[in-house]
Amino acid sequence: MLEVMVEPNPNPETLNPEITPEAFAQLRSSGEAPVLLDVREPWEYETARLSNSILMPMGDVPSRAHTELDPDSHIVVVCHHGQRSLSVAMWLRNQGFDYSQSLAGGIDAWPRSIDPAVPRY
């Protein structure tokens, strides 16, 4: 079994812009579960999603982030394959959300490495 070391209170200066599915799964199972921000479109969210995620399509992030997200929270952003989420995570960091990360490989990586019950599309 792969052991992943996860920093419970990340340092924004050393925080990797991406988090692996394994490290994120470990965080979710600990008492330090980050906010999970899903930036896909509603139809994608209905097709496959992770529990306790917040749907905020990428196009809505600029108008909603500052009113709906806490800049001091650890935020993990997810999309289909990881490109949109990385873009949003970096935008959030530039806006003062220093603890933002992208789920590497997106939701597509989740069933391949963590939970095969999550549909792939």
C-alpha positions in Angstrom: 0.0 0.0 0.0 1.3 3.4 -0.9 1.7 5.7 2.0 1.2 9.4 1.2 2.5 12.1 3.6 0.0 14.9 3.8 0.7 18.2 5.6 -2.5 19.0 7.7 -1.9 22.7 7.7 -0.1 23.5 4.5 2.4 26.3 4.1 1.2 28.4 1.2 4.8 29.1 0.1 5.6 25.4 -0.4 2.1 24.1 -1.3 2.2 22.3 -4.6 -0.4 23.6 -7.1 -1.7 20.0 -7.5 -2.6 17.3 -5.1 -2.7 13.6 -6.0 -5.9 11.6 -5.7 -4.1 9.5 -3.0 -3.1 12.5 -0.9 -6.6 14.0 -1.3 -8.2 10.8 -0.2 -6.0 10.7 2.8 -7.0 14.3 3.7 -10.7 13.5 3.2 -10.5 10.6 5.6 -8.7 12.7 8.3 -10.3 15.5 10.3 -8.7 18.0 8.0 -10.9 17.6 4.9 -10.5 20.5 2.5 -13.2 22.3 0.7 -13.9 20.5 -2.6 -14.7 22.9 -5.4 -16.0 21.3 -8.6 -15.6 23.7 -11.5 -17.3 21.5 -14.2 -20.6 22.2 -15.9 -23.8 21.0 -14.2 -24.3 18.1 -16.7 -20.8 16.9 -15.8 -21.5 17.2 -12.1 -24.7 15.2 -12.5 -22.8 12.5 -14.4 -20.1 11.9 -11.8 -19.2 13.7 -8.6 -17.5 13.4 -5.3 -19.5 13.7 -2.1 -19.5 17.0 -0.3 -18.4 19.0 -3.3 -19.5 22.5 -4.1 -20.5 23.0 -7.8 -19.2 26.4 -9.1 -18.7 26.2 -12.9 -15.4 27.7 -14.0 -17.2 30.6 -15.7 -18.9 31.5 -12.4 -15.8 31.4 -10.2 -14.7 35.1 -10.7 -18.2 36.4 -9.6 -18.7 33.9 -6.8 -15.4 33.1 -5.2 -15.0 36.1 -3.0 -18.5 35.8 -1.6 -18.8 32.0 -1.3 -15.3 30.8 -0.4 -13.1 31.5 2.6 -9.6 32.6 1.4 -8.1 31.0 4.5 -9.5 27.5 3.8 -7.7 24.7 2.1 -9.5 24.4 -1.3 -9.1 21.5 -3.7 -10.4 22.3 -7.1 -11.7 19.4 -9.4 -12.7 19.2 -13.0 -12.8 16.4 -15.6 -9.0 15.9 -16.3 -7.3 18.6 -14.3 -6.7 21.4 -16.7 -9.6 23.6 -15.8 -9.1 23.0 -12.1 -5.4 23.9 -12.3 -6.3 27.1 -14.1 -8.9 27.9 -11.4 -6.6 27.0 -8.5 -3.9 29.3 -9.9 -6.4 32.1 -10.4 -7.6 31.6 -6.8 -4.1 31.8 -5.5 -3.6 35.1 -7.4 -6.7 36.3 -5.7 -5.5 35.6 -2.2 -6.8 32.0 -1.8 -3.3 30.8 -0.9 -4.3 27.3 0.0 -5.8 26.3 -3.3 -4.8 23.1 -5.1 -6.0 21.2 -8.2 -6.8 17.5 -8.0 -4.2 16.0 -10.4 -5.9 14.1 -13.2 -9.4 15.5 -12.2 -12.4 13.3 -11.4 -11.3 11.0 -14.2 -8.3 9.9 -12.0 -10.5 9.2 -9.0 -12.1 5.9 -10.1 -8.8 4.7 -11.5 -6.9 5.0 -8.3 -9.4 5.5 -5.4 -13.0 4.6 -5.9 -14.1 2.6 -9.0 -17.8 3.3 -8.1 -17.4 6.9 -9.4 -18.5 6.8 -13.0 -16.0 7.7 -15.8 -17.2 9.7 -18.8 
